[in-house]
Amino acid sequence: MPAAMNAVIHQWAVPRMNVCNIIGNPFKGNAGSRRVFEKNGFRYIGETANDIIEKGLSDGARTGLYLLEWKREQEVL
């Protein structure tokens, strides 16, 4: 998965759309997803409150999101 995310960012988003900044929001507690973002250069910037209801769970558990940000390095001319 890290390789797939890397390809989407560097072979599609940057060259085709000139993307400079991406925000990622995996669910809190999903360490694997958070790690995929971090392996691709995203940095942790915070968390949301536990105000999202997880669908598919009978107890209506609530969770929040991790906030991670990726910024493209600017080319020096």
Secondary structure, DSSP 8 states (H G I E B T S, - for coil): -HHHHHHHIIIIIHHHH---EEEE--BTT-HHHHHHHHHTT-EEEEE--S-EE-TT-TT--EE-BEEEEEE------
